[in-house]
Amino acid sequence: MGGPSWPDLQCLVRRKPAAASSTGCAEAADGGGGQRLAKTLTIPHLAAIGVGSTIGAGIYVLVGTVAREHTGPGLTVSFLIAGVAAALSALCYAELSCRFPSAGSAYHYSYICIGESVAWMIGWALILEYTIGSSSVARGISPNLALFFGGQDKLPFFLAQVHVKGLDTPVDPCAAILVLIVTALLCLGIKESSFVEGIITSANIIVMLFVICAGGWLGFRNGWAGYKGPDGYFPNGFGGVLSGSATLFFAFIGFDTVASTAEEVKNPQRDLPMGMGLTLSLCCFLYMMVSAVVVGLLPYHAIDPDTPISSAFAQHGMQWAEYVVSSGAVLALIASLIGGILPQPRIIMAMARDGLVPPLFSVVNRQTQVPILSTILTGTCAAILAFFMDVSQLAGMVSVGTLLAFTMVAISVLVVRYTPPYEMPMEVALAGTPESLTSDSSHSEQDEQNLEDPFGNAPSASEIDSKVRRQKAIRSIVFICLGAFIFVSAVSFSLLPFYVQMTACTIGGLLLLSSSVVLLCIGQDKSSLGPTGGFMCPLVPLLPICCIIVNGYLLMNLGRHTWIRVSIWMAAGALIYFFYGLKHSSLAGMAYHRISPL
């Protein structure tokens, strides 16, 4: 009477069948258009997309800020630790992208493994992430171009930021134009856009290799003054290295773009893990080498936080290197812009296929084999945002979407290994008819009691044992998430009294430890260990649990204002889901019966 019953709320956790995502007939996959995304990408394309998305202009700034404030000469170690932390999520992504190679990335995996409402939350957060991230990158291009024209005041009118009366932030026509150009490029086709991305990324890598080689030559000639300071290699201790790693972790975000192209990869089971592994390995190597050179050329406290690389060269008599470094920054921003806009239309397309947003966004163009309408929509929104708004204050919201996605992907790996979904959807009669009442009652009895299979046979002892094992696994995964939340909250909130922190840490740690032991004891579901045709994440459940803790800690430390802004966005998304997506979902009107794994 007063509110929805539990059977009504079960629609929030209904899961998309994995079989439909892997086989995916054309009618279901593209909204009835009969046209699929083009399968043209190989490992070099994926590496170009991944490296281009990951190596933004941040490397040209972060090395100075982090070295001065946190790590000192130990910056290279911080990059290594951050790379290892990012690899935890990458390994989880690699397995799920092999198991479920379809567009949508973390949204798609969450829908299959966790439930519809969580998948919507992830997809909605990723839309925010890519829109703000692309706009932020675009607004950083014109200041870097100013060097080649002799200063901001000498830029052509269509490249310069212009102050308009009545607006607190200068408008940026250059940013908007670049976003629209990239959007047009992406509409031409995935092969064409990945080819351009490869050229720009290769040029950026050449610039970074110049920094490494020329900086190494200067370092050996001048005795590596930065490593001879009186404060030692770790002036702020190892704690400074760890805090620096938390900042540098976001320099590795971008490999998830590779997962978003899974449906367009020729051999996803082989190429997706290789593409992600190559992306992270190459980025980590370049980051570590550049940082080792920069902190070695100058004492860390003398590094310019705004232009660390070019100023280091200038102090050794190579002022002309500033132009090379600025060229690299511009190239990195353009490559990052392409990689930032690329995944968003595919996520919206996946949500449209599932009925959570209007189906017109799932239509794939027959000539270019890309979702043109979704691409135009996302590019236009990013261009408007880049033109009017200074999105630097919103940059923290980008991290929320990424870290939420990373966390859900790690949880999804645990679900796939210990409680893989065995439900098969089937249509039922319209609500209110006698047939629907009979169907609902029979299904509710089977789902709640699970005493009989769909044919009315009594379950065997092994089936009962399997049910008990699954229930233990589900409870353990829930307690792992709860324990991680309690633990990272206690560690993050330093204003809490000491005894409260210690109590919460103890409770969270015990939940994590006991639940992990239970998972290790009951073992993984045998069907999940069969041939997946691709990569299997190692050290399960320990590695996904570490991933959950790391990402949870970073989420807790993003700041109050960031969470307030994100909460407003998520509340708007919840309204859209409850008033549109819940009713129009492709799983609406479906009942589920459990099937035995093969």
TALIN-V590708 format. One record per helix or strand. SS is the DSSP state (~ for helix, > for strand). FROM is the first residue (numbers start at 0). LEN is the number of residues. If there is no record, write none. Layout:
<<SS;FROM;LEN> <SS;FROM;LEN>>
This chain:
<<~;5;8> <~;17;6> <~;25;4> <>;40;1> <~;42;12> <~;58;41> <~;105;8> <~;115;24> <~;140;9> <~;151;3> <>;160;2> <>;170;2> <~;172;16> <~;189;33> <~;224;4> <~;236;16> <~;255;5> <~;261;3> <>;264;1> <~;267;30> <~;299;3> <~;307;7> <~;320;33> <~;358;4> <~;371;17> <~;390;28> <>;422;5> <~;433;16> <>;451;1> <>;457;1> <~;460;32> <~;497;25> <~;525;4> <~;541;15> <~;559;25> <>;589;5>>
